[in-house]
Amino acid sequence: MGKKIAAYLFLWIISNNVAGQELFPHAEPASTVPKGVSGLRFFYERYNEQTSNRLKDSYHLRYMYGITSKWTVMATLGVSNHHYSKFPTDLLPYFFNHHLRSYPPAGYGIEGINIYSKYRFFSLDKYHQHLRLAVFAEGCKSFIAHDDAEPTLMTDNSGYGGGLISTYLLGRFATSVTLGFIHPLMYKQSDIQVRFQSGDATYMEISTGYRIWPLTYQSYSDLNINLYAEFMFKQYGEAYVEQYGQQIDFASYAQYSPYTYMTLKANAYIAGMFAVQFISNSTSRVDIGVTLALKDRSYNYWAPMFTMQYQTYLYKNKKNKKLNQVKM
């Protein structure tokens, strides 16, 4: 069955002019999952929180499904030791000290669930070349108390977002540009009358991929090796923090706790994500990468951040009849 599945995917790759070098580790391409096909992706991230010298880990499991040849939906569950499930009673000491070694560490817990939908509305396909455009929308329900100004819908903040993706392939090179926005929702904790909201964000992500092996495809079983460089340009507003009906102005505490102020003020930065990818039998892939701060920095993590991903495709038994017709 594994060879039949691989053969089906290989034929889909050829017939739809999809290339491995546009399966970007960080950004979503404008291409979509084939109709009726399911997939699973596992993400792992690790970095050292330098202020506490503690290792921070996050795990995400994503389910993908092709509703039509142009419409893909995804659901992602996140687990990490980044945040507490809620704010403690002593709110100000928490913000000043939670990132320090002396403060009790956050345990592992479920962060949230992200729902993502992507629709490809334009395709211009030529021999070894194509241009594709897609729109996407996403929403997240978070189960933790996010405490940074920067919002992210990868299970950290409850909120919603969307944008436009443009992907271009020419031979062994692929590039993609994503323009998007994030609007985080207000976090409310009634027991200590706290309201917290990260800032609104806009971002542009430029992704490039290059296939270094094979030089030409011979069969679906060829090992595929790709190199990636992706760049995130992101800006976001300051966080809003309120307790007992009064806004807390953390700018007034900037001299006392500069790092806390930096995590809660408006910011803009550029990050670079670099990775190598291995695709086996056209069905499974492994990505190994690192994220670096190129200009200023994100305060959601410390660079370097090391990443690893594994993705595979799944098929229902009712598809096997079609696979029996595939001859390679």
Secondary structure, DSSP 8 states (H G I E B T S, - for coil): -HHHHHHHHHHHHHHHT--GGG--SSS--S----TT-EEEEEEEEEEEETTTTEEEEEEEEEEEEESSSSEEEEEEEEEESSS-SS--S-HHHHHHHTTSTTS-----EEEEEEEEEEEEEEEEEETTEEEEEEEEEEEEEE-S---SSS--TTTTS-EEEEEEEEEEEETTEEEEEEEEEEEE--EEEGGGTEEEE---EEEEEEEEEEEEE-SS---TT--EEEEEEEEEEEEE---EEEETTEE--GGGGTTT-HHHHHHHS-EEEEEEEEEEEEEETTTEEEEEEEEEEEES--SSS-SSEEEEEEEEEE--GGGHHHHTT---
